[in-house]
Amino acid sequence: EPEVTQTPSHQVTQMGQEVILRCVPISNHLYFYWYRQILGQKVEFLVSFYNNEISEKSEIFDDQFSVERPDGSNFTLKIRSTKLEDSAMYFCASRRDSGGLPYEQYFGPGTRLTVT
Amino acid sequence: GESVGLHLPTLSVQEGDNSIINCAYSNSASDYFIWYKQESGKGPQFIIDIRSNMDKRQGQRVTVLLNKTVKHLSLQIAATQPGDSAVYFCAEKRLTGGGNKLTFGTGTQLKVEL
């Protein structure tokens, strides 16, 4: 069964450094998402991406964040200057199309980002 | 503001018993709800969904109940098995005008005791 994959599984970085989290969505999916989950807290929406542009973003997704689909398979989340509070599990998700239910987003296993 | 929250952070059940996981939501405009299961080291996995025009939906060993009057959602797992041990999240969405995001609750840790 096709899966969303994410690399790396764990990323440790120093405060102020740039990080890029990588995702390979399911191949025939059209909608892509990033969520984050701070330890012990709820999963929070960051951004959605469709047709090579951001379709929606949350207040968390400020100018320090950017997303890109550099080729036909990868979907990346970049944090330009990491802060301690960016430490979290970051989940990528993808969805096939816009029509019909269930509205099913398929999630990857996550990248644990630790900012020291 | 909008919120989707869970009543209990941890639920322990005996293998074979039925489990009931609860969720409260505050956005009365929500018209679509999903239960996700998150096993250790994995991302959330879709279990079952329900639209607001229904009050009950059944899947394989799982049933979701929706009470719009009190804005309450529950997930019932029949004959709970060790493989059901995970964190369960409810999520809500507005199908019309709600954008693309899912709004998740805090999560309930289900522990199945042998």
Contacts between the chains, C-beta under 8 A, distances in Angstrom:
chain1	res1	chain2	res2	distance
A	4	B	43	7.2
A	31	B	100	6.7
A	33	B	100	7.2
A	33	B	101	7.6
A	35	B	102	8.0
A	35	B	104	7.9
A	41	B	106	7.0
A	42	B	4	8.0
A	42	B	89	7.3
A	42	B	104	4.8
A	42	B	105	6.1
A	42	B	106	4.7
A	42	B	107	6.5
A	43	B	44	6.6
A	43	B	89	6.5
A	43	B	91	7.9
A	43	B	102	7.9
A	43	B	104	4.1
A	43	B	107	8.0
A	44	B	104	7.3
A	45	B	101	3.8
A	45	B	102	6.5
A	45	B	103	7.0
A	48	B	99	7.5
A	48	B	100	3.9
A	48	B	101	6.4
A	50	B	100	7.6
A	55	B	99	7.7
A	55	B	100	5.7
A	56	B	99	4.6
A	56	B	100	5.0
A	56	B	101	6.1
A	58	B	101	7.1
A	91	B	43	5.1
A	91	B	44	7.2
A	93	B	43	7.4
A	101	B	32	7.6
A	101	B	49	6.6
A	101	B	51	7.2
A	102	B	34	7.3
A	102	B	46	6.8
A	102	B	49	4.5
A	103	B	32	6.4
A	103	B	34	7.1
A	103	B	49	7.0
A	103	B	93	6.2
A	103	B	95	7.4
A	104	B	34	7.9
A	104	B	46	4.9
A	104	B	49	7.8
A	105	B	46	7.5
A	105	B	102	6.5
A	106	B	46	7.6
A	107	B	36	8.0
A	107	B	43	3.2
A	107	B	44	4.8
A	107	B	45	7.0
A	108	B	43	5.1
A	109	B	41	6.5
A	109	B	42	5.2
A	109	B	43	5.2
A	110	B	42	7.8
A	110	B	43	5.5
